[in-house]
Amino acid sequence: MNFIDLRSDTVTKPSDAMREAMARAVVGDDVYGEDPTVNRLQEMMAERVGMEAGLFVASGTMGNVVAILTHAGRGDEMILGHLAHTFLYEGGAAAGLAGVHPHILRNEDDGTIDLDAIEEAIRPDNVHFPISRLLCLEDTHNRCGGAAIAAEYLDAAAQLAHSHGMSVHLDGARLFNAAIALGVTPAELTRSVDSVMICLSKGLGAPVGSVLCGTRAFIDRALRMRKIVGGGMRQAGIIAAAGVYALEHNVDRLAEDHVNAARLAAGINSIPGLRVLSPPQTNLVYLEIDPTQMGDTSFDAAALSGRLRSEEVLATPLGSNPYQMRMVTHLDVTAADIDRTLTVMRDAVR
Ligand code: TLP
């Protein structure tokens, strides 16, 4: 079957050329630091984000928890948004593995956290309180509609955190999408933060892997934490080669995914009973079904996604609201696929 898979940009499959690069990769034992392809990927990514060093990790979740373990210790506090991926979708790793106490503040619709709220949340030095150690931000912001957060906000938030002796980690799972949407380089977005995690296995189209970047000293400490969480991989160049290929070939084309997302959103808004939550800035489209307009409250996101599936279109209902759904564009989805999806959606709600 020829499914149009809009559940996530994680579903992309390596192209023949990427597989070719993987097959040809020169490898070594990366736990000895001897895999030339892993080393190359780490250097390439560090250079793209203007940082000293990079560390190849198995996943975005591993990259975020390794960063948290490296920045903060047990009982320390981490400030982050209530819709942060790290808070919602990483199995409680910050608390469970790092022993870090999450202090949750409201994310604005644009993915930012109000700077005054951050300032107010930072603890004074008092034996009763945890130590405010880390601020975690996310760009693009997944649950805030894939919002691309501008460098000026990241600069201001980082300056605030630094003035209180805190570090800043950026979950940049989709950092390149943000950079392209904002028309800036990734390094402009990361110039004020202390660490950033970027996923290769999302819109960049690699099958596995993320890179955590920071100063040389930070990455040296992160290497130990990666080992502790079982992330010391051996001939990892086989998969790192896909990341190198992705950085060389799949970054600029993310703009196409943004155009396709806008096309999808415009089409959805023209279907009575469906509404996009906010105009997509990048490749994530969040939509809502209006059950009153449908005249049937049982017609929720699960029902719609069931009908789409029967027509070979896949989308994810959001667990948190029965009438909301997410659709994601990526390199395995064409403009023609978007048009077919819209036809199927129109029929599904009729
Ligand atoms: N996000 C996935 C799901 O986990 C929700 C998706 O389909 O969007 N940070 C952000 C902002 C993410 O969106 C994700 C994955 C991660 C981190 C974790 O990456 P992985 O899945 O590689 O552990």
Residues whose N, C-alpha, C, O or C-beta is under 5 A from the ligand:
A	BS01	TLP	R7 S8 T10 S59 G60 T61 M62 H85 Y89 T140 N142 D171 A173
